[in-house]
């Protein structure tokens, strides 16, 4: 997609569930190949269901303190991927009420597993993340907007 100041690359993703190590390795290998294709001076957005819980232990400009407290193996992998590429996991940088924080609710669980991730060029342009719980998207996930 062309923008006033360069191009915007948007990558929609859906990662494997927790515990599928070989599938996750393949997923991140393929995602890195796609990331390597874009021009570093352009804007990049990665968005979708990463089945990762990245926690709230901060990594400066990568992970903020407003995520959930729990971190899983997929979340650790996402944290490493984002750090390596200097990406910002934007969901973790905005304080939200508990009811407006979680993306998915099932089986008594309320995780944050869908993310909007941006590159260095967009890091300071993202001003908010919203979870739209009343959107009609025919999914068991809520819509994440930025």
N, CA, C and O of each residue as an XYZ file, in Angstrom:
584
protein
N       0.850     -1.163      0.000
C       0.000      0.000      0.000
C       0.900      1.232      0.000
O       1.885      1.284      0.736
N       0.567      2.212     -0.815
C       1.358      3.432     -0.894
C       0.787      4.487      0.048
O      -0.430      4.616      0.181
N       1.663      5.234      0.694
C       1.259      6.304      1.598
C       2.001      7.579      1.195
O       2.889      7.540      0.343
N       1.643      8.685      1.795
C       2.294      9.952      1.467
C       3.803      9.911      1.636
O       4.525     10.537      0.860
N       4.280      9.208      2.607
C       5.714      9.160      2.912
C       6.244      7.736      2.810
O       6.725      7.185      3.800
N       6.166      7.147      1.655
C       6.659      5.790      1.474
C       5.531      4.799      1.369
O       4.414      5.144      0.983
N       5.825      3.574      1.712
C       4.855      2.497      1.623
C       4.548      1.942      3.010
O       5.342      2.061      3.943
N       3.367      1.331      3.114
C       2.969      0.635      4.328
C       2.800     -0.836      3.970
O       2.061     -1.178      3.047
N       3.480     -1.690      4.696
C       3.306     -3.129      4.543
C       2.506     -3.612      5.741
O       2.851     -3.331      6.888
N       1.433     -4.344      5.460
C       0.596     -4.907      6.529
C       0.635     -6.424      6.384
O       0.328     -6.973      5.326
N       1.015     -7.080      7.461
C       1.076     -8.543      7.476
C       0.043     -9.041      8.481
O       0.146     -8.757      9.674
N      -0.939     -9.772      8.007
C      -1.930    -10.405      8.874
C      -1.454    -11.795      9.239
O      -1.002    -12.548      8.376
N      -1.553    -12.142     10.521
C      -0.995    -13.414     10.983
C      -1.987    -14.206     11.824
O      -2.909    -13.655     12.426
N      -1.766    -15.508     11.844
C      -2.444    -16.405     12.775
C      -1.458    -17.501     13.129
O      -1.160    -18.369     12.308
N      -0.954    -17.459     14.349
C       0.067    -18.407     14.804
C      -0.583    -19.635     15.437
O      -1.760    -19.623     15.797
N       0.208    -20.680     15.561
C      -0.243    -21.924     16.184
C      -0.501    -21.732     17.669
O      -0.005    -20.792     18.289
N      -1.282    -22.640     18.220
C      -1.570    -22.623     19.649
C      -0.322    -22.985     20.448
O       0.621    -23.580     19.927
N      -0.341    -22.618     21.699
C       0.736    -22.945     22.638
C       0.991    -24.451     22.625
O       0.058    -25.254     22.605
N       2.278    -24.818     22.637
C       2.646    -26.224     22.725
C       2.998    -26.867     21.399
O       3.449    -28.013     21.381
N       2.812    -26.185     20.310
C       3.152    -26.725     18.987
C       4.480    -26.113     18.533
O       4.525    -25.235     17.670
N       5.541    -26.602     19.136
C       6.863    -25.999     18.985
C       7.348    -25.983     17.541
O       7.830    -24.954     17.066
N       7.229    -27.100     16.838
C       7.718    -27.167     15.457
C       6.935    -26.206     14.560
O       7.524    -25.530     13.717
N       5.628    -26.142     14.735
C       4.804    -25.215     13.951
C       5.181    -23.761     14.253
O       5.200    -22.922     13.353
N       5.481    -23.468     15.521
C       5.863    -22.104     15.892
C       7.204    -21.723     15.285
O       7.370    -20.607     14.793
N       8.157    -22.641     15.317
C       9.452    -22.347     14.687
C       9.261    -22.034     13.208
O       9.844    -21.082     12.689
N       8.451    -22.828     12.538
C       8.176    -22.606     11.118
C       7.462    -21.269     10.911
O       7.791    -20.526      9.986
N       6.493    -20.963     11.764
C       5.749    -19.700     11.660
C       6.692    -18.504     11.743
O       6.636    -17.617     10.892
N       7.554    -18.468     12.753
C       8.453    -17.327     12.925
C       9.534    -17.275     11.844
O       9.991    -16.191     11.481
N       9.942    -18.420     11.336
C      10.887    -18.447     10.220
C      10.239    -17.802      8.990
O      10.862    -16.980      8.319
N       9.000    -18.172      8.700
C       8.280    -17.592      7.557
C       7.998    -16.107      7.776
O       8.139    -15.305      6.854
N       7.599    -15.739      9.002
C       7.323    -14.336      9.297
C       8.592    -13.502      9.146
O       8.538    -12.388      8.625
N       9.729    -14.026      9.593
C      10.983    -13.288      9.446
C      11.335    -13.103      7.974
O      11.843    -12.051      7.586
N      11.069    -14.113      7.155
C      11.308    -13.982      5.708
C      10.474    -12.847      5.125
O      10.964    -12.074      4.301
N       9.220    -12.745      5.548
C       8.351    -11.670      5.061
C       8.830    -10.309      5.555
O       8.839     -9.338      4.800
N       9.221    -10.243      6.802
C       9.720     -8.991      7.379
C      10.986     -8.545      6.645
O      11.175     -7.355      6.394
N      11.838     -9.489      6.307
C      13.091     -9.157      5.624
C      12.870     -8.583      4.227
O      13.766     -7.943      3.676
N      11.695     -8.801      3.652
C      11.394     -8.318      2.304
C      11.058     -6.830      2.255
O      11.273     -6.181      1.231
N      10.535     -6.288      3.348
C      10.064     -4.902      3.282
C      11.229     -3.931      3.396
O      12.247     -4.234      4.019
N      11.068     -2.760      2.786
C      12.081     -1.706      2.827
C      12.088     -1.105      4.225
O      11.049     -0.653      4.705
N      13.221     -1.093      4.872
C      13.328     -0.647      6.273
C      12.932      0.813      6.475
O      12.653      1.220      7.602
N      12.901      1.606      5.407
C      12.483      3.007      5.548
C      10.969      3.160      5.414
O      10.445      4.261      5.585
N      10.265      2.079      5.112
C       8.808      2.110      5.011
C       8.167      1.701      6.334
O       8.852      1.299      7.275
N       6.866      1.807      6.388
C       6.109      1.455      7.594
C       5.681     -0.008      7.528
O       5.356     -0.519      6.456
N       5.683     -0.672      8.672
C       5.288     -2.075      8.755
C       4.348     -2.272      9.931
O       4.596     -1.786     11.034
N       3.255     -2.999      9.674
C       2.298     -3.376     10.716
C       2.110     -4.885     10.632
O       1.846     -5.426      9.558
N       2.246     -5.554     11.757
C       1.929     -6.981     11.868
C       0.759     -7.065     12.827
O       0.818     -6.549     13.943
N      -0.305     -7.719     12.385
C      -1.499     -7.756     13.217
C      -2.179     -9.111     13.098
O      -2.222     -9.709     12.023
N      -2.707     -9.583     14.217
C      -3.461    -10.819     14.187
C      -3.338    -11.609     15.467
O      -2.899    -11.108     16.502
N      -3.740    -12.864     15.363
C      -3.763    -13.794     16.489
C      -2.410    -14.498     16.554
O      -2.117    -15.376     15.743
N      -1.603    -14.107     17.514
C      -0.290    -14.711     17.681
C      -0.280    -15.787     18.766
O       0.759    -16.395     19.023
N      -1.423    -16.025     19.403
C      -1.521    -17.029     20.459
C      -0.361    -16.908     21.446
O       0.184    -17.905     21.921
N      -0.005    -15.674     21.736
C       1.125    -15.394     22.621
C       0.656    -14.518     23.769
O      -0.169    -13.622     23.589
N       1.183    -14.785     24.929
C       0.912    -13.956     26.095
C       2.255    -13.383     26.537
O       3.076    -14.080     27.133
N       2.465    -12.096     26.234
C       3.793    -11.488     26.374
C       4.078    -10.905     27.753
O       5.192    -10.442     28.000
N       3.119    -10.916     28.639
C       3.344    -10.426     29.988
C       3.440     -8.915     30.064
O       3.096     -8.205     29.119
N       3.922     -8.429     31.221
C       4.044     -6.983     31.422
C       5.426     -6.591     31.950
O       5.603     -5.501     32.493
N       6.389     -7.476     31.787
C       7.775     -7.141     32.126
C       8.332     -6.325     30.972
O       8.472     -6.850     29.868
N       8.653     -5.058     31.196
C       8.998     -4.181     30.084
C      10.331     -4.494     29.398
O      11.304     -4.917     30.022
N      10.322     -4.268     28.107
C      11.529     -4.179     27.289
C      11.405     -2.804     26.645
O      10.461     -2.580     25.889
N      12.312     -1.883     26.911
C      12.150     -0.511     26.412
C      11.822     -0.445     24.916
O      12.521     -1.016     24.080
N      10.740      0.268     24.609
C      10.247      0.486     23.245
C       9.798     -0.773     22.522
O       9.546     -0.734     21.318
N       9.693     -1.887     23.232
C       9.235     -3.144     22.624
C       7.997     -3.661     23.343
O       6.962     -3.889     22.717
N       8.098     -3.847     24.663
C       6.989     -4.328     25.495
C       6.784     -3.332     26.622
O       7.730     -2.946     27.309
N       5.525     -2.918     26.804
C       5.193     -1.992     27.877
C       4.741     -2.720     29.131
O       4.799     -3.948     29.210
N       4.292     -1.953     30.102
C       3.922     -2.504     31.410
C       2.419     -2.758     31.567
O       1.972     -3.137     32.650
N       1.639     -2.556     30.511
C       0.187     -2.663     30.650
C      -0.405     -3.921     30.031
O      -1.607     -3.967     29.770
N       0.405     -4.933     29.792
C      -0.109     -6.219     29.338
C      -0.649     -6.995     30.523
O      -0.765     -6.464     31.627
N      -0.972     -8.228     30.289
C      -1.391     -9.084     31.398
C      -0.149     -9.573     32.138
O       0.964     -9.442     31.630
N      -0.326    -10.126     33.318
C       0.830    -10.544     34.108
C       1.451    -11.839     33.591
O       2.645    -12.072     33.778
N       0.666    -12.665     32.957
C       1.117    -13.991     32.526
C       1.916    -13.919     31.231
O       1.620    -13.111     30.351
N       2.926    -14.769     31.125
C       3.692    -14.934     29.898
C       3.799    -16.425     29.606
O       4.033    -17.228     30.509
N       3.625    -16.792     28.326
C       3.782    -18.197     27.946
C       4.960    -18.334     26.977
O       5.597    -17.341     26.625
N       5.243    -19.553     26.552
C       6.381    -19.802     25.662
C       6.217    -19.045     24.346
O       7.178    -18.466     23.840
N       4.994    -19.048     23.786
C       4.751    -18.280     22.563
C       5.001    -16.797     22.805
O       5.510    -16.097     21.929
N       4.647    -16.324     23.984
C       4.870    -14.925     24.332
C       6.347    -14.596     24.416
O       6.778    -13.531     23.972
N       7.121    -15.502     24.982
C       8.567    -15.290     25.057
C       9.168    -15.233     23.653
O      10.044    -14.413     23.379
N       8.693    -16.106     22.769
C       9.178    -16.108     21.387
C       8.804    -14.802     20.694
O       9.617    -14.238     19.961
N       7.588    -14.317     20.916
C       7.173    -13.051     20.308
C       8.001    -11.893     20.851
O       8.397    -11.011     20.089
N       8.266    -11.880     22.140
C       9.107    -10.840     22.736
C      10.492    -10.825     22.077
O      11.021     -9.760     21.759
N      11.068    -12.003     21.879
C      12.387    -12.101     21.246
C      12.338    -11.639     19.790
O      13.228    -10.917     19.339
N      11.309    -12.050     19.057
C      11.142    -11.640     17.661
C      11.011    -10.121     17.557
O      11.656     -9.494     16.716
N      10.178     -9.534     18.409
C       9.975     -8.084     18.387
C      11.256     -7.350     18.778
O      11.591     -6.334     18.169
N      11.960     -7.837     19.762
C      13.221     -7.216     20.173
C      14.251     -7.272     19.054
O      14.904     -6.274     18.751
N      14.391     -8.421     18.453
C      15.361     -8.612     17.373
C      15.112     -7.631     16.224
O      16.053     -7.099     15.636
N      13.821     -7.397     15.909
C      13.457     -6.552     14.768
C      13.184     -5.101     15.148
O      12.841     -4.289     14.289
N      13.333     -4.768     16.428
C      13.051     -3.423     16.920
C      11.594     -3.022     16.656
O      11.318     -1.918     16.187
N      10.665     -3.944     16.966
C       9.231     -3.717     16.804
C       8.607     -3.402     18.162
O       9.121     -3.799     19.208
N       7.508     -2.693     18.120
C       6.765     -2.347     19.329
C       5.474     -3.150     19.383
O       4.676     -3.110     18.446
N       5.266     -3.874     20.470
C       4.024     -4.616     20.697
C       3.077     -3.623     21.363
O       3.070     -3.481     22.585
N       2.287     -2.947     20.553
C       1.573     -1.749     20.995
C       0.522     -2.009     22.069
O       0.260     -1.125     22.886
N      -0.084     -3.183     22.095
C      -1.121     -3.476     23.082
C      -0.640     -3.266     24.508
O      -1.442     -2.979     25.397
N       0.644     -3.402     24.734
C       1.186     -3.384     26.094
C       1.556     -1.989     26.579
O       2.080     -1.842     27.683
N       1.294     -0.968     25.780
C       1.713      0.387     26.138
C       0.571      1.305     26.564
O       0.801      2.486     26.827
N      -0.649      0.790     26.638
C      -1.787      1.649     26.969
C      -2.572      1.064     28.126
O      -3.002     -0.089     28.085
N      -2.754      1.876     29.164
C      -3.522      1.451     30.338
C      -4.993      1.329     29.949
O      -5.574      2.253     29.379
N      -5.588      0.178     30.265
C      -6.990     -0.084     29.953
C      -7.675     -0.713     31.162
O      -7.042     -1.391     31.971
N      -8.979     -0.474     31.267
C      -9.762     -1.192     32.266
C      -9.696     -2.678     31.931
O      -9.529     -3.055     30.771
N      -9.827     -3.501     32.939
C      -9.774     -4.944     32.721
C     -10.752     -5.400     31.644
O     -10.420     -6.271     30.840
N     -11.964     -4.819     31.615
C     -12.964     -5.226     30.632
C     -12.606     -4.811     29.208
O     -13.182     -5.334     28.254
N     -11.672     -3.888     29.050
C     -11.288     -3.418     27.719
C      -9.859     -3.829     27.353
O      -9.256     -3.265     26.440
N      -9.338     -4.799     28.064
C      -7.949     -5.197     27.889
C      -7.818     -6.523     27.138
O      -6.902     -6.707     26.337
N      -8.732     -7.425     27.405
C      -8.595     -8.791     26.915
C      -9.292     -8.975     25.569
O     -10.326     -8.366     25.297
N      -8.701     -9.828     24.737
C      -9.119    -10.013     23.363
C     -10.035    -11.210     23.202
O     -10.841    -11.256     22.272
N      -9.922    -12.168     24.088
C     -10.613    -13.437     23.908
C     -11.058    -13.952     25.262
O     -10.330    -13.849     26.250
N     -12.249    -14.502     25.299
C     -12.741    -15.097     26.543
C     -13.324    -16.460     26.247
O     -14.268    -16.586     25.466
N     -12.765    -17.476     26.867
C     -13.263    -18.833     26.686
C     -12.719    -19.699     27.803
O     -11.610    -19.483     28.293
N     -13.503    -20.671     28.196
C     -13.097    -21.658     29.204
C     -12.532    -21.006     30.462
O     -11.596    -21.532     31.064
N     -13.095    -19.858     30.867
C     -12.674    -19.187     32.080
C     -11.385    -18.400     31.955
O     -10.872    -17.883     32.948
N     -10.859    -18.306     30.750
C      -9.603    -17.607     30.520
C      -9.865    -16.276     29.831
O     -10.791    -16.161     29.028
N      -9.040    -15.258     30.146
C      -9.143    -13.951     29.507
C      -7.751    -13.493     29.081
O      -7.187    -12.586     29.693
N      -7.190    -14.107     28.040
C      -5.839    -13.715     27.641
C      -5.812    -12.572     26.626
O      -6.812    -12.261     25.979
N      -4.646    -11.967     26.511
C      -4.347    -11.057     25.409
C      -3.494    -11.875     24.450
O      -2.333    -12.156     24.743
N      -4.061    -12.263     23.294
C      -3.327    -13.095     22.341
C      -3.297    -12.501     20.939
O      -2.588    -13.013     20.072
N      -4.053    -11.430     20.700
C      -4.061    -10.747     19.409
C      -3.333     -9.415     19.581
O      -3.538     -8.709     20.568
N      -2.496     -9.085     18.628
C      -1.644     -7.912     18.786
C      -1.590     -7.068     17.523
O      -1.855     -7.536     16.416
N      -1.238     -5.811     17.732
C      -0.845     -4.912     16.658
C       0.598     -4.529     16.967
O       0.895     -3.922     17.997
N       1.479     -4.897     16.054
C       2.916     -4.701     16.222
C       3.397     -3.790     15.099
O       3.026     -3.978     13.941
N       4.215     -2.812     15.438
C       4.671     -1.847     14.431
C       6.192     -1.725     14.460
O       6.846     -2.056     15.449
N       6.729     -1.239     13.347
C       8.170     -1.028     13.269
C       8.543      0.344     13.809
O       7.685      1.116     14.237
N       9.831      0.631     13.780
C      10.374      1.875     14.339
C       9.697      3.114     13.761
O       9.423      4.068     14.489
N       9.428      3.105     12.463
C       8.840      4.277     11.804
C       7.460      4.631     12.371
O       7.080      5.802     12.380
N       6.718      3.644     12.836
C       5.360      3.882     13.339
C       5.266      3.925     14.865
O       4.203      4.237     15.401
N       6.340      3.623     15.566
C       6.298      3.497     17.029
C       5.654      4.691     17.727
O       4.879      4.512     18.666
N       5.961      5.880     17.288
C       5.470      7.072     17.983
C       4.144      7.573     17.414
O       3.572      8.532     17.934
N       3.657      6.943     16.367
C       2.391      7.376     15.770
C       1.181      6.663     16.364
O       0.063      7.174     16.288
N       1.391      5.493     16.951
C       0.279      4.751     17.557
C      -0.086      5.448     18.856
O       0.735      5.538     19.769
N      -1.321      5.943     18.940
C      -1.752      6.711     20.102
C      -2.690      5.961     21.031
O      -2.907      6.381     22.167
N      -3.250      4.851     20.557
C      -4.163      4.093     21.401
C      -4.462      2.757     20.741
O      -4.323      2.600     19.528
N      -4.871      1.809     21.549
C      -5.375      0.517     21.113
C      -6.747      0.372     21.746
O      -6.926      0.656     22.931
N      -7.713     -0.070     20.956
C      -9.053     -0.297     21.499
C      -9.508     -1.704     21.166
O      -9.248     -2.224     20.082
N     -10.192     -2.306     22.127
C     -10.805     -3.610     21.950
C     -12.302     -3.359     21.804
O     -12.941     -2.831     22.715
N     -12.855     -3.735     20.661
C     -14.282     -3.516     20.400
C     -15.036     -4.801     20.685
O     -15.080     -5.708     19.854
N     -15.631     -4.871     21.870
C     -16.305     -6.089     22.287
C     -17.670     -6.276     21.642
O     -18.187     -7.392     21.602
N     -18.251     -5.211     21.143
C     -19.586     -5.327     20.562
C     -19.572     -5.326     19.037
O     -20.619     -5.154     18.413
N     -18.415     -5.515     18.433
C     -18.348     -5.556     16.977
C     -18.860     -6.906     16.491
O     -18.708     -7.919     17.173
N     -19.456     -6.912     15.330
C     -20.023     -8.131     14.770
C     -19.059     -8.689     13.731
O     -19.248     -8.492     12.530
N     -18.021     -9.388     14.199
C     -17.033     -9.936     13.284
C     -17.111    -11.461     13.210
O     -16.248    -12.093     12.601
N     -18.127    -12.051     13.817
C     -18.371    -13.485     13.795
C     -17.129    -14.280     14.185
O     -16.668    -15.154     13.450
N     -16.604    -13.952     15.358
C     -15.429    -14.619     15.884
C     -15.551    -14.693     17.398
O     -16.309    -13.933     18.000
N     -14.809    -15.605     18.012
C     -14.768    -15.646     19.476
C     -13.712    -14.684     20.010
O     -13.491    -14.614     21.219
N     -13.062    -13.945     19.116
C     -12.114    -12.895     19.492
C     -12.801    -11.545     19.336
O     -13.706    -11.386     18.516
N     -12.360    -10.578     20.130
C     -12.834     -9.222     19.957
C     -11.933     -8.509     18.951
O     -10.766     -8.863     18.785
N     -12.483     -7.515     18.295
C     -11.736     -6.759     17.303
C     -10.757     -5.806     17.995
O     -11.132     -5.069     18.907
N      -9.509     -5.831     17.550
C      -8.464     -4.944     18.076
C      -8.248     -3.847     17.041
O      -8.016     -4.124     15.865
N      -8.327     -2.586     17.498
C      -8.120     -1.456     16.580
C      -7.040     -0.537     17.137
O      -6.782     -0.506     18.340
N      -6.426      0.199     16.239
C      -5.385      1.133     16.636
C      -5.566      2.432     15.872
O      -4.788      3.369     16.055
